[in-house]
Amino acid sequence: MLELAGIIILGILAQWVAWKFKIPAILPLILIGLLVGPIAAAYLSDDGTKWIEPIWNGEKGLFPCDALYYFVSLAISIILFEGGLTLKRAEIKNVGPVITKLITLGAAVTFFGAGIAAHFIFGLSWELSFLFSGLIIVTGPTVITPILRNIPLKKDVSAVLKWEGILIDPIGALVAVLVFEFISVGGGGGFTKTALMEFGKILLFGTSFGFTFAHALAYAINKKLIPHYLLNVVSLSTVLLVFVEAEIFAHESGLLAVVVMGMVLGNGKLKSLKELLYFKESLSVLLISILFILLAANINIEDLLLLYNWKTAVLFILVVFVIRPLAVFLSTHKSNLKFNEKLFISWVGPRGIVAAGIASLFGSKLLKEGVPGAEYITPLVFMIVLGTVLLNATTARLFAKMVGVFLKSSNAILFVGASSPARLIAKYLTQNNKRVVLIDSNKSFVEEAKKEELEAFLVNIYDDDLTDNIELNDVGYLIAMTGSEAVNEYAISRFSNAFGEHGSYRLATSKEIRSGNSEFKDQFFSPKDDYINLSEAFRDNPKIYEVAIHSEEEYQSMLSKLFNELRSVLLFVKKEGNLYLIPEFEKSGKSKEDCTLIYLGKGI
């Protein structure tokens, strides 16, 4: 009982430490696992036993026989399902081919490169060398996401790393399974046929089970066949059912099935997707905390001492600084990514929970079968996991600045509100090479925005924590323009620090308009324009016009004409090729000569 409680308490403590110091949680989790496991047994325990013994050894242990690995498999299925829910088709519009190549060509380069390196450096058999390389193909989403949250990057770079991390997990697991099957059948001539059959079964049952059950669950939720209080637990049990059923029909197809299921649900019309995401995210945090401590504690000190030599350093250097960059540059050849962006993607390749979990499972099985060299598999993979996480967690931000992918200025614009006027303004900004993201709790507004090829998300600002969304790392302007004054003011107060680097603005309130105050404060347009004025101007003339201004007198005269005669709304000022928000331009002190006024309403 003490060990179980200790794992959960230490795991959540590690998560808090990771949040506080902005590092991937896997780092403190593995260190805690090593401390309570092999380090405690060797140096801290009086009787030479681990403080936490994951597998029953005849005297103590949490899991009998292979039960630990069954738990690991089920937990990984839930984590990957949650990752699949966050994958959106719209994110890969510009980088889809790159991601496809990374998880195919890039994975092949890593597989063969790392396998050859392991064979010649450690003298492992070809089978074990390629088992090792198959396990380290995966770049874990559980470690990439915390790194990306703390580095403002272009959306395309973030999307590549995020999608690669989630999609490559089942591919790495599949490759590792095929190599394991090869070792199990003794590498005979029948392997080719066996491998092809296994591969086909995994694809068939993984995709079909995932796709079918995703639509079945979505139908049951949307038709309210599941009561609200059972929604999360039914979804959880369905994920486990899909994983287990797929595994029964084709071993190791379960991971592919849950990723497919998550992607289908995440990109479909599921009414309760937000609630599902919250529950699965909280559950994933708990499971990751437990898993990493258990798997790290399961390593023995003898396994760690196997790697205490120069060969380990050479293998790590080759995998991280030679093989990973080669895989990335080959996969991104002739893409829209710049050289420095490819360099950064090459640098960031931390391995995560799937690699560690499957390595522990296969390593122990091969040891029981007496395969020579099998004792190297688990510690070698853990070395790559811990080394890459430590490297990326401590250097990714600095390296991003060195190669020039770190966004010094966050210039994207976040609109709270996706009404018709907001969409028109967003479209104008997009046409002027500005990145605009619209969020709204009104589903029809969001759907209309997407039809107009605008970037939009269904969000309730009272419930959703936008600060963890890595796709919003480059946002520097926050503009609240909903029909609710309370929502606008709440958005400014809650999200200004995260998204208002260059300013946070809102529509004028009815009270401000009644007071007649003409001073620019944090209003988006002028102090005389609220949601009603904006809507009326859009209703009468849903067009945006530009008018050249040559003097300050002409500027003031045009403002008066817009406010009083044309009943139009002034949006932006363009000067010297730059686009300024009205309050931003007024506060800048720039000359009002030779500029362009941009407004919504009647043409002159």
C-alpha positions in Angstrom: 0.0 0.0 0.0 2.8 2.4 0.9 4.6 1.7 -2.4 1.4 2.3 -4.5 0.7 5.6 -2.7 4.3 6.6 -2.9 4.4 6.1 -6.7 1.3 8.4 -7.2 2.5 11.0 -4.7 6.1 11.1 -6.2 4.7 11.1 -9.7 2.4 14.1 -9.2 5.3 15.9 -7.3 7.5 15.3 -10.3 4.8 16.7 -12.6 4.6 19.9 -10.4 8.4 20.3 -10.5 8.3 19.9 -14.3 5.6 22.6 -14.6 7.4 24.9 -12.2 10.7 24.8 -14.0 9.3 24.3 -17.5 10.9 21.0 -18.2 9.5 17.7 -19.6 8.0 15.7 -16.8 9.7 12.6 -18.0 13.0 13.9 -16.7 12.2 14.1 -12.9 10.0 11.0 -13.3 12.8 8.8 -14.6 15.3 10.2 -12.0 12.8 9.5 -9.2 12.3 5.9 -10.6 16.0 5.3 -10.7 16.4 6.7 -7.2 13.8 4.5 -5.6 14.8 1.5 -7.8 18.4 0.6 -8.7 20.1 3.4 -6.9 18.3 2.7 -3.6 19.1 -1.0 -3.9 22.8 -0.4 -4.5 23.6 2.5 -2.2 20.7 3.5 0.1 18.9 0.3 1.3 20.3 -1.6 4.2 19.1 -5.0 2.9 20.0 -4.3 -0.7 16.4 -4.2 -2.0 14.7 -1.5 -4.0 12.4 0.9 -2.2 9.8 0.2 -5.0 10.0 -3.2 -6.6 7.7 -3.2 -9.7 7.8 -7.0 -10.4 7.2 -9.7 -7.7 10.6 -11.4 -6.9 9.3 -14.0 -4.5 9.4 -11.7 -1.5 8.0 -8.3 -2.6 6.7 -6.6 -5.7 3.7 -4.8 -7.1 3.0 -6.9 -10.2 3.2 -10.6 -10.6 5.0 -12.0 -13.7 4.1 -10.1 -16.9 1.3 -8.1 -15.2 3.4 -4.9 -15.2 3.7 -5.1 -19.0 0.0 -5.6 -19.5 -0.6 -2.5 -17.4 2.0 -0.6 -19.4 0.3 -1.7 -22.7 -3.1 -0.6 -21.5 -1.8 2.7 -20.1 0.1 3.5 -23.4 -3.1 2.9 -25.3 -4.9 5.5 -23.3 -2.1 8.0 -23.7 -1.9 7.5 -27.5 -5.7 7.8 -27.8 -5.6 11.2 -26.0 -2.8 12.2 -28.4 -4.8 11.2 -31.4 -7.7 13.3 -30.2 -5.5 16.4 -30.5 -4.4 15.8 -34.1 -6.3 18.0 -36.5 -6.2 17.8 -40.3 -6.1 21.6 -40.7 -2.7 21.7 -38.9 -0.9 19.7 -41.6 -2.2 21.6 -44.6 1.2 23.1 -45.3 3.5 20.3 -43.9 1.6 17.1 -44.6 4.2 15.7 -47.1 7.0 16.5 -44.6 5.2 14.5 -41.8 4.5 11.6 -44.1 8.2 11.4 -45.1 9.4 11.8 -41.5 7.3 8.8 -40.3 8.3 6.7 -43.3 11.6 7.7 -44.9 12.9 9.3 -41.7 11.9 6.2 -39.7 13.7 3.9 -42.1 16.9 6.0 -41.9 16.8 5.8 -38.1 16.0 2.1 -38.2 18.9 1.1 -40.4 21.4 3.8 -39.2 20.9 3.1 -35.5 20.8 -0.7 -36.1 24.2 -0.7 -37.9 25.7 1.6 -35.3 24.6 -0.6 -32.4 25.9 -3.7 -34.1 29.4 -2.4 -34.7 29.8 -0.4 -31.5 28.4 -2.9 -29.0 28.9 -6.1 -31.0 25.2 -7.0 -30.7 23.6 -9.5 -33.1 21.9 -7.9 -36.1 18.5 -9.0 -34.7 19.0 -7.3 -31.4 20.6 -4.2 -33.0 17.6 -3.7 -35.2 15.3 -4.3 -32.3 17.0 -1.5 -30.5 16.8 0.8 -33.5 13.1 0.0 -34.0 12.4 1.0 -30.4 14.2 4.4 -30.7 12.3 5.4 -33.9 9.6 6.9 -31.8 9.8 10.6 -30.6 7.4 10.8 -27.7 4.5 13.3 -27.6 4.6 13.3 -23.8 8.1 15.0 -24.0 7.9 17.1 -27.1 4.7 19.0 -26.1 6.2 20.5 -22.9 9.3 21.6 -24.8 7.3 23.3 -27.5 5.0 25.0 -25.0 8.0 27.1 -23.8 9.4 28.0 -27.2 7.5 30.4 -29.6 7.9 28.9 -33.0 6.3 29.1 -36.4 3.1 27.1 -36.5 4.5 24.8 -39.3 7.6 23.8 -37.2 5.4 23.1 -34.1 3.0 21.1 -36.2 5.7 18.9 -37.7 7.2 18.0 -34.3 3.8 17.4 -32.7 2.4 15.2 -35.5 5.6 13.2 -35.9 5.7 12.5 -32.1 2.2 11.1 -32.1 1.9 9.3 -35.4 5.3 7.6 -35.2 4.5 5.9 -31.9 2.5 3.0 -33.4 5.0 2.8 -36.4 7.9 2.4 -34.0 5.9 -0.2 -32.0 5.1 -2.1 -35.2 8.7 -2.2 -36.4 9.8 -3.4 -33.0 7.2 -6.1 -33.0 8.2 -7.3 -36.5 11.9 -7.5 -35.4 10.8 -9.3 -32.2 8.9 -11.8 -34.3 11.9 -12.3 -36.4 14.0 -13.1 -33.3 11.2 -15.4 -32.0 11.0 -17.5 -35.2 14.7 -17.8 -35.3 15.3 -15.7 -38.3 14.5 -18.5 -40.7 13.4 -18.2 -44.3 9.8 -18.3 -43.2 10.1 -14.9 -41.6 9.4 -12.9 -44.8 6.0 -14.5 -45.2 5.4 -14.2 -41.4 6.4 -10.5 -41.4 4.2 -9.6 -44.4 1.2 -11.5 -42.8 1.7 -9.7 -39.4 2.1 -6.3 -41.1 -1.1 -6.8 -43.1 -3.0 -8.0 -40.1 -1.8 -5.0 -38.0 -2.9 -2.5 -40.7 -6.2 -4.2 -41.4 -7.4 -4.7 -37.8 -5.8 -1.6 -36.4 -7.4 0.8 -38.9 -10.7 -1.0 -39.1 -11.3 -1.4 -35.4 -10.2 2.2 -34.7 -12.4 3.7 -37.5 -15.5 1.6 -36.7 -15.5 2.1 -33.0 -14.8 5.8 -33.3 -17.9 6.3 -35.4 -19.9 4.0 -33.1 -18.9 6.0 -30.0 -19.5 9.3 -31.7 -23.0 8.2 -32.8 -23.8 7.0 -29.3 -22.6 10.3 -27.7 -24.3 12.6 -30.2 -27.6 10.7 -30.0 -27.4 10.9 -26.2 -27.5 7.1 -25.8 -24.9 7.5 -23.0 -25.9 9.6 -19.9 -23.7 12.6 -19.3 -22.3 11.2 -16.0 -21.1 8.0 -17.7 -19.6 9.7 -20.8 -16.0 9.7 -19.7 -16.0 6.2 -18.2 -17.8 4.7 -21.2 -15.3 6.4 -23.5 -12.4 5.0 -21.4 -13.8 1.5 -21.5 -14.4 1.7 -25.2 -10.7 2.7 -25.8 -9.6 -0.3 -23.7 -12.0 -2.6 -25.6 -10.7 -1.4 -29.0 -7.1 -2.0 -27.9 -7.7 -5.4 -26.5 -9.9 -6.6 -29.3 -7.4 -5.4 -31.9 -4.6 -7.1 -30.0 -6.6 -10.4 -30.0 -6.9 -10.4 -33.8 -3.4 -9.0 -34.5 -0.7 -8.7 -31.9 0.5 -5.0 -31.5 -2.3 -3.6 -33.7 -3.9 -2.1 -30.6 -1.7 1.0 -30.6 -2.6 1.8 -34.2 -6.3 1.2 -33.5 -6.4 3.7 -30.6 -4.5 6.4 -32.5 -6.9 6.0 -35.5 -9.9 6.1 -33.1 -8.6 9.2 -31.5 -7.9 11.0 -34.8 -11.4 10.1 -36.2 -13.1 11.4 -33.1 -10.9 14.5 -32.9 -11.7 15.5 -36.5 -15.4 14.5 -36.4 -18.5 16.2 -35.2 -18.4 15.1 -31.6 -20.5 17.3 -29.4 -18.7 16.4 -26.1 -15.1 16.4 -27.4 -13.9 19.1 -24.9 -15.1 17.1 -21.9 -13.5 13.9 -23.3 -10.2 15.7 -23.8 -10.1 17.1 -20.3 -10.8 13.7 -18.8 -8.3 11.9 -21.0 -5.6 14.6 -20.4 -5.9 14.3 -16.6 -5.8 10.5 -16.8 -2.8 10.6 -19.1 -0.9 12.8 -16.6 -1.6 10.3 -13.9 -0.7 7.2 -16.0 2.5 8.8 -17.3 3.6 9.6 -13.7 3.1 6.0 -12.6 4.6 4.4 -15.7 7.9 6.2 -15.8 8.6 5.7 -12.2 7.7 2.0 -12.5 9.7 1.4 -15.6 12.8 3.2 -14.3 12.6 1.5 -10.9 12.4 -1.9 -12.7 16.0 -1.4 -14.1 18.7 -3.1 -12.1 22.0 -1.5 -11.2 23.9 -4.2 -13.2 22.0 -3.0 -16.3 23.2 0.5 -15.8 26.8 -0.5 -15.2 26.7 -2.3 -18.6 26.6 1.1 -20.2 29.4 2.7 -18.2 31.9 2.9 -21.0 32.9 5.0 -24.1 30.7 2.9 -26.4 27.6 4.4 -24.9 28.7 7.9 -25.6 29.7 7.1 -29.2 26.3 5.5 -29.9 24.4 8.4 -28.3 26.4 10.9 -30.4 25.7 9.0 -33.6 22.0 8.6 -33.0 21.4 12.2 -32.0 23.9 14.2 -34.0 24.3 12.2 -37.2 21.3 9.8 -37.8 18.5 12.2 -36.6 19.7 15.1 -38.7 20.2 12.8 -41.8 16.7 11.5 -41.4 15.2 15.0 -41.1 17.1 16.6 -44.0 16.2 13.7 -46.3 12.6 13.8 -45.3 12.3 17.6 -45.7 14.1 17.8 -49.0 12.3 20.2 -51.4 9.8 21.2 -48.7 8.8 24.7 -47.7 10.8 24.5 -44.5 13.9 26.7 -44.3 17.4 25.4 -43.5 17.3 26.7 -39.9 13.9 25.1 -39.3 15.1 21.8 -40.5 18.1 22.2 -38.2 15.9 22.8 -35.2 13.7 19.8 -36.1 16.8 17.7 -36.3 17.9 18.9 -32.8 14.5 18.1 -31.2 13.9 14.4 -31.1 13.3 13.2 -27.5 12.2 9.6 -27.1 9.4 8.9 -24.6 7.0 6.4 -22.9 6.4 4.0 -25.8 10.1 3.4 -26.4 10.7 2.8 -22.6 7.6 0.7 -22.2 8.1 -1.7 -25.1 11.8 -1.9 -24.4 11.1 -3.1 -20.9 8.6 -5.7 -22.2 10.7 -7.1 -25.0 14.0 -6.9 -23.1 12.6 -9.1 -20.2 11.0 -11.6 -22.6 14.3 -12.1 -24.5 16.2 -12.4 -21.3 13.9 -15.2 -20.2 14.4 -16.9 -23.6 18.2 -16.7 -23.0 19.0 -14.6 -26.1 22.6 -13.5 -25.9 23.0 -9.7 -25.5 19.3 -9.2 -24.5 20.4 -7.5 -21.3 21.5 -4.5 -23.3 18.1 -3.7 -24.8 16.3 -2.0 -21.9 19.3 0.0 -20.6 20.3 1.1 -24.0 16.8 2.4 -24.8 16.6 4.1 -21.4 19.9 5.8 -22.1 18.6 7.2 -25.4 15.3 8.3 -23.7 17.0 10.0 -20.7 19.8 11.5 -22.8 17.6 13.0 -25.5 15.1 14.3 -23.0 17.9 15.9 -20.9 19.5 17.4 -24.0 16.4 18.8 -25.5 14.9 20.0 -22.2 18.0 22.0 -21.4 19.1 23.3 -24.8 16.0 23.4 -27.2 15.2 27.1 -26.3 18.8 28.2 -26.6 19.3 26.2 -29.8 16.1 27.8 -31.3 17.6 31.2 -30.6 21.0 30.2 -32.1 19.6 29.0 -35.4 17.0 31.8 -35.7 13.7 29.9 -35.4 12.9 31.5 -32.0 10.2 34.1 -32.7 11.6 37.3 -31.2 8.3 39.0 -31.8 5.0 37.2 -31.6 2.9 38.9 -34.3 0.0 36.6 -34.8 -3.4 37.9 -33.8 -6.0 36.1 -31.6 -9.6 37.2 -32.1 -12.0 36.3 -29.3 -15.2 36.1 -31.3 -15.8 34.8 -34.8 -18.9 36.8 -35.9 -19.4 37.9 -39.4 -17.6 41.3 -38.9 -14.7 39.5 -37.2 -14.4 37.0 -40.0 -14.3 39.8 -42.6 -11.6 41.7 -40.7 -9.6 38.4 -40.1 -9.8 37.7 -43.9 -8.4 41.1 -44.7 -5.5 40.6 -42.2 -4.8 37.1 -43.6 -4.7 38.6 -47.1 -2.1 41.1 -45.8 0.2 38.2 -44.6 -0.9 38.3 -40.9 -1.7 35.1 -39.1 -5.1 35.3 -37.4 -6.7 32.8 -35.1 -10.4 33.1 -34.2 -12.0 31.4 -31.2 -15.6 31.3 -30.2 -18.1 29.2 -28.3 -20.6 29.6 -31.1 -20.2 26.4 -33.2 -21.9 27.9 -36.3 -19.5 30.9 -36.2 -16.5 28.6 -36.1 -17.8 26.4 -38.9 -18.4 29.4 -41.1 -14.9 30.7 -40.4 -13.4 27.3 -41.4 -15.5 27.3 -44.6 -13.9 30.7 -45.4 -10.5 29.0 -44.9 -9.8 30.9 -41.7 -8.1 29.3 -38.7 -10.7 28.9 -36.0 -11.3 26.9 -32.9 -14.4 26.1 -30.8 -13.5 27.4 -27.4 -15.2 28.5 -24.2 -12.8 31.0 -22.6 -14.4 30.4 -19.2 -13.5 26.7 -19.4 -10.6 26.2 -21.7 -7.0 26.9 -20.9 -5.5 28.3 -24.0 -2.1 29.0 -22.6 -1.0 25.3 -23.1 -1.9 25.4 -26.8 1.4 25.2 -28.7 -0.3 26.4 -31.9 -0.8 29.8 -30.2 2.9 30.3 -29.3 3.3 33.0 -31.9 0.3 35.1 -30.8 1.2 38.6 -29.7 -2.1 40.5 -30.1 -5.3 39.7 -28.3 -8.5 41.3 -29.6 -11.9 40.6 -27.9 -14.8 41.5 -30.1 -17.8 39.4 -29.0 -21.3 40.8 -28.4 -20.8 40.4 -24.7 -19.0 43.1 -22.8 -18.4 40.8 -19.9 -16.8 38.1 -22.1 -14.6 40.8 -23.7 -13.4 42.1 -20.4 -12.9 38.6 -19.0 -10.8 37.6 -22.1 -8.6 40.7 -21.7 -8.1 40.1 -17.9 -7.4 36.4 -18.2 -5.3 36.1 -21.4 -3.5 39.4 -21.7 -0.3 38.1 -20.2 -0.2 35.1 -22.4 -1.2 36.5 -25.8 -1.0 40.3 -25.4 2.7 40.9 -25.8 2.0 43.8 -28.2 -1.4 44.8 -26.8 -4.8 43.5 -25.7 -7.8 45.3 -27.1 -11.6 45.0 -27.0 -14.7 46.8 -28.3 -15.9 49.8 -26.4 -18.5 49.3 -23.8 -21.9 51.0 -23.8 -20.9 52.9 -20.6 -17.8 54.3 -22.3 -19.9 55.4 -25.3 -22.4 57.1 -23.0 -19.7 58.9 -21.2 -18.5 60.5 -24.4 -14.8 59.8 -23.6 -12.8 60.0 -26.7 -9.4 58.8 -25.3 -7.9 55.6 -26.6 -7.4 53.0 -23.9 -7.7 49.4 -24.7 -10.4 49.7 -27.3 -9.8 47.9 -30.6 -11.4 50.5 -32.8 -12.3 53.9 -31.5 -13.8 54.8 -28.1 -17.0 55.3 -30.0 -17.4 51.9 -31.5 -19.1 49.0 -29.7 -20.5 45.7 -31.0 -23.7 47.4 -32.1 -21.9 50.0 -34.2 -19.7 47.3 -35.7 -22.6 45.1 -36.6 -24.7 47.9 -38.1 -21.7 49.1 -40.2 -21.2 45.5 -41.4 -24.9 45.0 -42.1 -25.2 48.1 -44.2 -21.9 47.8 -46.1 -19.9 44.5 -45.5 -16.8 45.8 -47.3 -13.4 47.0 -46.2 -12.0 50.2 -47.9 -8.7 51.9 -48.0 -8.2 55.7 -48.4 -4.9 57.5 -48.8 -4.2 60.3 -46.3 -1.6 63.0 -47.0 -1.7 65.4 -44.1 -2.7 65.4 -40.4 -5.6 67.7 -41.1 -6.9 65.3 -43.7 -6.5 62.5 -41.2 -8.6 64.3 -38.5 -11.2 65.3 -41.1 -11.5 61.7 -42.4 -11.9 60.4 -38.8 -14.8 62.8 -38.2 -16.4 61.9 -41.5 -16.2 58.1 -40.8 -17.6 58.5 -37.3 -20.4 61.1 -38.0 -21.4 60.9 -41.7 -20.5 57.4 -43.0 -21.3 55.5 -39.8 -18.3 53.4 -40.6 -15.7 51.7 -38.3 -12.0 52.6 -38.6 -10.0 49.4 -38.4 -6.3 50.0 -39.2 -3.7 52.5 -40.3 -1.1 51.5 -42.9 2.1 53.5 -42.8 5.5 52.7 -44.3 4.3 49.3 -45.3 3.3 48.3 -41.8 -0.2 47.7 -40.5 -1.2 49.2 -37.2 -4.2 48.8 -34.9 -5.9 52.1 -34.2 -4.9 52.4 -30.5 -1.5 51.1 -31.4 -1.0 53.8 -34.0 -2.5 56.6 -31.8 -0.1 55.7 -29.0 3.0 55.4 -31.3 3.3 59.1 -31.8 3.9 58.5 -35.5 3.1 61.3 -38.0 -0.3 61.0 -39.6 1.0 62.2 -42.9 1.2 59.9 -45.9 -0.7 57.0 -44.4 -3.7 54.9 -45.4 -6.8 54.5 -43.4 -8.6 51.2 -43.6 -12.2 51.1 -42.5 -15.4 49.0 -42.7 -18.5 50.6 -44.0 -19.6 53.0 -46.8 -17.3 53.8 -49.6 -16.4 57.4 -50.2 
